[in-house]
């Protein structure tokens, strides 16, 4: 019988291996960084097609590396590992194509959290760091909703860094625009006043000289 303690211990063992094992951290660390950066900074309000496109490229790269490892270690006959690898590879390619065609399903499947979690947690299985058994596999599946909810709560709690910077940038641009507009209007007014004054002085002087000479000759 499987109890919660066994599942938690299995999950904890897998998780620790993803951040301590030097053979796989060069794969898991970039995925961790991508996950947190996209989740907390980029995809806070919505996921765009460009986001799902970028995510699909990262996902496919990890899947290709899994396939490379299976090939080099002559483990292509390990159908458990091969099925997981092929599944994520084809799914990432599907999201890539859907993103290019701007299909709504790309935004649904291209969310960073889903792919990142499973690719991080399955990497120890693929590399043989953790023995592939049903308890470990089940622990990864069961703890996914809990991790996803935890990430969602953290996402709602932390401040919106990007949006605050964008808002500040827009406000500064708006102030600079208004200041430039006022300066332009003021300089334009001064320029018009100077031109009007010169025009008046020039034609007023000629007008006075003309009529002065006219009356002079009549006398």
FENQUI-V803924 format. One record per residue. SS is DSSP state (alpha for helix, beta for strand, coil for the rest). PSI is psi in whole degrees, 0 to 359 (none if undefined). OMEGA is omega in radians with two decimals (none if undefined). Layout:
ss: (SS SS)
psi: (PSI PSI)
omega: (OMEGA OMEGA)
This chain:
ss: (coil coil coil alpha alpha alpha alpha alpha alpha alpha alpha alpha alpha alpha alpha alpha alpha alpha alpha alpha coil coil coil coil alpha alpha alpha alpha alpha alpha alpha alpha alpha alpha alpha alpha alpha alpha alpha alpha alpha alpha coil coil coil coil coil coil alpha alpha alpha alpha alpha alpha alpha alpha alpha alpha alpha alpha alpha alpha alpha alpha alpha alpha alpha alpha alpha alpha alpha alpha coil coil coil coil coil coil alpha alpha alpha alpha alpha alpha alpha alpha alpha alpha alpha alpha alpha alpha alpha alpha alpha alpha alpha alpha alpha alpha coil coil coil alpha alpha alpha alpha alpha alpha coil coil alpha alpha alpha alpha alpha alpha alpha alpha alpha alpha alpha alpha alpha alpha alpha coil coil coil coil coil coil coil alpha alpha alpha alpha alpha alpha alpha alpha alpha alpha alpha alpha alpha alpha alpha alpha alpha alpha alpha alpha alpha alpha alpha alpha coil coil coil alpha alpha alpha alpha alpha alpha alpha alpha alpha alpha alpha alpha alpha alpha alpha alpha alpha alpha alpha alpha alpha alpha alpha alpha alpha alpha alpha alpha alpha alpha alpha alpha alpha alpha alpha alpha alpha alpha alpha alpha alpha alpha alpha alpha alpha alpha alpha alpha alpha alpha alpha alpha alpha alpha alpha alpha alpha alpha coil)
psi: (135 126 169 323 319 318 317 318 319 316 317 321 317 314 314 322 330 345 356 334 119 343 335 351 337 346 313 323 311 325 319 311 316 317 307 321 315 319 316 344 322 314 29 316 313 159 130 170 327 326 311 327 313 319 318 325 316 317 316 326 317 318 321 322 322 314 321 316 317 322 314 328 11 47 20 342 358 96 331 310 319 319 316 316 311 322 310 328 311 326 319 322 320 316 322 311 318 324 319 320 359 49 142 332 338 322 328 313 340 8 135 319 316 304 315 314 307 326 326 312 335 344 317 329 312 320 358 15 320 136 134 100 170 332 312 316 316 324 322 318 316 322 353 311 324 316 320 320 319 316 321 317 315 320 324 336 316 151 158 88 311 315 324 318 318 319 317 319 318 320 319 319 320 318 317 322 316 320 317 322 317 317 320 317 319 315 324 322 316 320 317 321 319 317 320 320 316 319 315 317 320 308 330 320 315 322 317 318 322 308 334 316 326 313 330 315 327 327 none)
omega: (-3.12 3.10 -3.10 -3.12 3.12 3.12 3.14 3.12 3.11 3.12 -3.11 3.12 3.11 -3.12 -3.14 3.13 -3.12 -3.13 -3.11 -3.06 -3.03 -3.13 -3.05 -3.07 3.12 3.02 -3.03 -3.11 3.08 3.12 3.06 -3.11 3.12 3.14 -3.07 3.13 -3.14 -3.06 -3.00 -3.07 -2.98 -3.01 -3.03 -3.12 -3.11 3.04 -3.14 -3.14 3.10 3.10 -3.14 3.10 3.12 3.13 -3.11 3.11 3.11 -3.14 -3.12 3.13 3.10 3.14 3.11 3.10 3.05 -3.13 3.09 -3.14 3.12 -3.13 -3.10 -3.13 3.13 -3.13 3.12 3.09 3.03 -2.95 3.08 3.14 -3.10 -3.14 3.11 -3.13 -3.12 3.14 -3.11 3.12 -3.14 3.10 3.11 3.09 3.09 3.12 3.10 -3.14 3.13 3.11 3.12 3.12 3.11 3.06 -3.10 -3.13 3.12 3.12 -3.12 -3.10 -3.08 3.08 -3.01 -3.00 -3.08 -3.09 -3.07 -3.12 -3.04 3.12 3.06 -3.04 3.14 -3.12 3.07 3.08 -3.08 -3.11 3.10 3.10 3.11 3.11 -3.09 3.08 -3.00 3.12 3.11 3.14 -3.14 3.12 3.10 -3.13 -3.05 -3.07 3.13 3.13 -3.14 3.11 -3.12 3.10 3.12 3.10 3.13 3.13 3.11 3.14 -3.14 -3.07 -3.06 -3.12 -3.11 -3.05 -3.05 -3.09 3.10 3.11 3.12 3.12 3.11 3.13 3.12 3.12 3.10 3.11 3.13 3.10 3.12 3.13 3.12 3.13 3.10 3.12 3.12 3.13 3.13 3.13 -3.13 3.13 3.11 3.11 3.11 3.14 3.12 3.11 3.12 3.13 3.13 3.13 3.12 3.12 -3.10 -3.13 -3.09 -3.09 3.07 3.11 3.13 3.13 3.13 3.12 -3.10 -3.11 3.05 3.10 -3.13 -3.14 3.10 -3.10 -3.14 3.10 none)
